Amino acid sequence: MKGFLFLALVLVGSIVALTGLRQIFLQPLADDTVNLVWFALQILPLLLTLPGLLRLEIRSAFMLCMVSLLYFIHGVLIVFDPPTQLLGAFEICFALGLCGVTAWMVRQLREQEAHKPDG
């Protein structure tokens, strides 16, 4: 389980890094403050699920699985823009990987919870 948690954290970090690279260096907004606020809003769904994921909570793993689909959709949208085509492809791969890893974690956590003795 710890290996998949580590993989999920690496994938989350990769999505944050890609978002930062695109938002700050490749397609920045005119004002730096607005740019940083927009970047923070884009990564906020990922950051909100991390504390629960670190505690291996089923709900947080499931929410992260659903949130990763937002980044998949975003990757599909930007993969058709030639300047960001490669970033879009990486975002799709990282988002699908994150969805798969967290879905597996949800399954494993549910099985662990079912085998716990009551009390």
Residue frames relative to the residue before (quaternion, step in Angstrom):
aa qw qx qy qz dx dy dz
M 1.0000 0.0000 0.0000 0.0000 0.00 0.00 0.00
K 0.6468 0.5361 -0.3276 0.4323 3.58 0.97 -0.83
G 0.6204 0.5457 -0.3414 0.4481 3.59 1.08 -0.68
F 0.6817 0.4669 -0.2872 0.4846 3.57 0.98 -0.81
L 0.5862 0.5423 -0.3652 0.4784 3.58 1.15 -0.56
F 0.6474 0.5085 -0.3132 0.4735 3.58 0.95 -0.87
L 0.6533 0.5097 -0.3124 0.4645 3.59 0.94 -0.87
A 0.6376 0.5170 -0.3254 0.4694 3.59 1.00 -0.80
L 0.6646 0.4941 -0.3097 0.4672 3.60 0.96 -0.81
V 0.6239 0.5192 -0.3402 0.4748 3.60 1.04 -0.70
L 0.6690 0.4923 -0.3035 0.4668 3.59 0.94 -0.84
V 0.6192 0.5165 -0.3421 0.4824 3.60 1.03 -0.71
G 0.6621 0.5032 -0.3021 0.4661 3.58 0.92 -0.88
S 0.6368 0.5259 -0.3251 0.4607 3.57 1.05 -0.72
I 0.6510 0.4966 -0.3180 0.4780 3.58 0.98 -0.79
V 0.6376 0.5117 -0.3262 0.4747 3.60 0.99 -0.79
A 0.6601 0.5058 -0.3090 0.4615 3.60 0.94 -0.85
L 0.6556 0.4984 -0.3150 0.4718 3.60 0.95 -0.79
T 0.6464 0.5111 -0.3177 0.4690 3.55 0.98 -0.83
G 0.6633 0.4984 -0.2995 0.4711 3.58 0.97 -0.83
L 0.6339 0.5318 -0.3249 0.4579 3.56 0.97 -0.83
R 0.6933 0.4641 -0.2752 0.4777 3.55 0.88 -0.95
Q 0.7256 0.4677 -0.2571 0.4343 3.58 0.81 -1.03
I 0.7669 0.3879 -0.2093 0.4665 3.59 0.88 -0.86
F 0.8045 0.3065 -0.1521 0.4854 3.59 0.92 -0.83
L 0.7725 0.3870 -0.2168 0.4544 3.62 0.80 -0.91
Q 0.8135 0.0624 -0.0023 0.5782 3.59 0.92 -0.86
P 0.0796 0.8322 -0.5457 0.0579 3.62 0.63 1.03
L 0.4689 -0.6288 0.5379 0.3090 3.52 -1.28 0.48
A 0.7065 -0.4982 0.3004 0.4030 3.56 -1.24 0.34
D 0.7772 0.2868 -0.1451 0.5410 3.59 0.90 -0.89
D 0.5040 -0.6801 0.4437 0.2942 3.60 -0.88 0.94
T 0.6397 0.5285 -0.3308 0.4494 3.59 0.99 -0.77
V 0.6594 0.4877 -0.3000 0.4872 3.56 0.92 -0.90
N 0.6245 0.5516 -0.3289 0.4444 3.56 1.03 -0.79
L 0.6933 0.4661 -0.2772 0.4746 3.59 0.89 -0.90
V 0.6275 0.5181 -0.3378 0.4730 3.59 1.05 -0.72
W 0.6585 0.5018 -0.3088 0.4682 3.59 0.95 -0.85
F 0.6240 0.5226 -0.3287 0.4790 3.60 1.05 -0.75
A 0.6549 0.5095 -0.3113 0.4632 3.59 0.93 -0.89
L 0.6545 0.5041 -0.3140 0.4680 3.61 0.98 -0.78
Q 0.6555 0.5225 -0.3177 0.4431 3.57 1.05 -0.72
I 0.7578 0.3630 -0.2194 0.4958 3.61 0.99 -0.68
L 0.4217 0.7388 -0.4432 0.2826 3.60 1.26 -0.14
P 0.6486 0.5109 -0.3603 0.4341 3.68 0.83 -0.73
L 0.6389 0.5104 -0.3300 0.4717 3.59 1.04 -0.67
L 0.6960 0.4995 -0.2805 0.4329 3.55 0.86 -0.97
L 0.6328 0.5514 -0.3345 0.4286 3.59 1.08 -0.65
T 0.7066 0.4596 -0.2681 0.4665 3.58 1.10 -0.58
L 0.5373 0.6850 -0.3867 0.3041 3.60 1.17 -0.44
P 0.6477 0.5170 -0.3694 0.4204 3.69 0.78 -0.74
G 0.6806 0.4735 -0.2900 0.4780 3.59 0.94 -0.82
L 0.6213 0.5343 -0.3438 0.4586 3.56 1.06 -0.69
L 0.6478 0.5175 -0.3177 0.4600 3.58 0.99 -0.78
R 0.6806 0.4355 -0.2786 0.5191 3.60 1.20 -0.50
L 0.4023 -0.7441 0.4338 0.3104 3.58 1.40 0.09
E 0.2644 0.7509 -0.5479 0.2571 3.56 0.81 1.07
I 0.5355 -0.6493 0.4416 0.3108 3.55 -0.94 0.93
R 0.6563 0.5379 -0.3183 0.4226 3.57 0.88 -0.95
S 0.6801 0.4830 -0.2961 0.4653 3.59 0.92 -0.86
A 0.6330 0.5162 -0.3354 0.4694 3.58 1.00 -0.75
F 0.6521 0.5040 -0.3129 0.4722 3.58 0.99 -0.81
M 0.6599 0.5013 -0.3137 0.4634 3.59 0.92 -0.86
L 0.6415 0.5084 -0.3273 0.4720 3.59 1.00 -0.75
C 0.5998 0.5458 -0.3516 0.4677 3.58 1.09 -0.65
M 0.6873 0.4673 -0.2784 0.4815 3.58 0.93 -0.87
V 0.6400 0.5273 -0.3198 0.4584 3.59 1.01 -0.80
S 0.6173 0.5606 -0.3553 0.4225 3.58 1.01 -0.74
L 0.6044 0.5628 -0.3598 0.4342 3.59 1.12 -0.53
L 0.5753 0.5638 -0.3809 0.4539 3.60 1.16 -0.48
Y 0.6796 0.4714 -0.2820 0.4862 3.57 1.00 -0.83
F 0.5777 0.5537 -0.3682 0.4733 3.58 1.17 -0.52
I 0.6620 0.4983 -0.2998 0.4727 3.57 0.90 -0.95
H 0.6471 0.5086 -0.3194 0.4697 3.58 0.96 -0.84
G 0.6439 0.5236 -0.3213 0.4560 3.59 0.97 -0.80
V 0.6349 0.5166 -0.3283 0.4715 3.57 1.02 -0.79
L 0.6548 0.5183 -0.3175 0.4493 3.59 0.99 -0.78
I 0.7624 0.3818 -0.2279 0.4701 3.61 0.85 -0.88
V 0.5196 0.6324 -0.4347 0.3757 3.61 1.18 -0.17
F 0.6729 0.4868 -0.3015 0.4683 3.60 1.17 -0.40
D 0.5807 0.5226 -0.3818 0.4938 3.60 1.29 0.11
P 0.4576 -0.7433 0.4004 0.2789 3.64 -0.35 1.17
P 0.6783 0.4835 -0.3509 0.4278 3.69 0.79 -0.68
T 0.7780 0.3014 -0.1646 0.5261 3.61 1.08 -0.61
Q 0.2728 0.8097 -0.4854 0.1853 3.57 1.22 0.37
L 0.6842 0.4800 -0.2902 0.4661 3.60 0.88 -0.89
L 0.6401 0.5093 -0.3285 0.4722 3.60 1.00 -0.77
G 0.6308 0.5350 -0.3276 0.4567 3.57 1.04 -0.75
A 0.6482 0.5119 -0.3172 0.4660 3.57 0.99 -0.82
F 0.6588 0.4901 -0.3096 0.4795 3.59 0.97 -0.81
E 0.6417 0.5228 -0.3310 0.4532 3.58 0.98 -0.80
I 0.6186 0.5302 -0.3380 0.4712 3.59 1.03 -0.74
C 0.6772 0.4965 -0.2940 0.4565 3.60 0.87 -0.96
F 0.6794 0.4817 -0.2974 0.4669 3.59 0.88 -0.91
A 0.6626 0.5074 -0.3120 0.4540 3.59 0.96 -0.84
L 0.6646 0.4817 -0.3121 0.4784 3.60 0.94 -0.80
G 0.6250 0.5299 -0.3325 0.4671 3.57 1.04 -0.73
L 0.6605 0.5024 -0.2986 0.4713 3.56 0.96 -0.90
C 0.6338 0.5226 -0.3292 0.4656 3.58 0.99 -0.79
G 0.6794 0.4939 -0.2918 0.4575 3.58 0.90 -0.88
V 0.6696 0.5006 -0.2997 0.4597 3.57 0.91 -0.92
T 0.7037 0.4517 -0.2847 0.4687 3.58 0.84 -0.90
A 0.6013 0.5334 -0.3681 0.4673 3.62 1.08 -0.57
W 0.6411 0.5033 -0.3210 0.4824 3.59 1.02 -0.77
M 0.6385 0.5256 -0.3257 0.4582 3.58 1.00 -0.81
V 0.6227 0.5297 -0.3427 0.4628 3.60 0.98 -0.79
R 0.6612 0.5067 -0.3122 0.4567 3.57 0.89 -0.88
Q 0.6827 0.4836 -0.2919 0.4636 3.58 0.87 -0.92
L 0.6559 0.5074 -0.3131 0.4629 3.59 0.98 -0.81
R 0.6349 0.5142 -0.3302 0.4728 3.59 1.04 -0.70
E 0.6476 0.5047 -0.3227 0.4709 3.58 1.01 -0.78
Q 0.6359 0.5210 -0.3244 0.4679 3.59 1.00 -0.78
E 0.6598 0.5085 -0.3003 0.4647 3.55 0.99 -0.87
A 0.6553 0.5147 -0.3154 0.4542 3.60 1.02 -0.74
H 0.7172 0.4372 -0.2527 0.4804 3.60 1.10 -0.64
K 0.4719 0.6580 -0.4578 0.3673 3.61 1.24 0.01
P 0.4244 -0.6679 0.5318 0.3017 3.56 -1.01 0.72
D 0.4817 -0.6604 0.4925 0.2988 3.57 -1.03 0.78
G 0.6463 0.5434 -0.3765 0.3813 3.51 -0.99 0.83
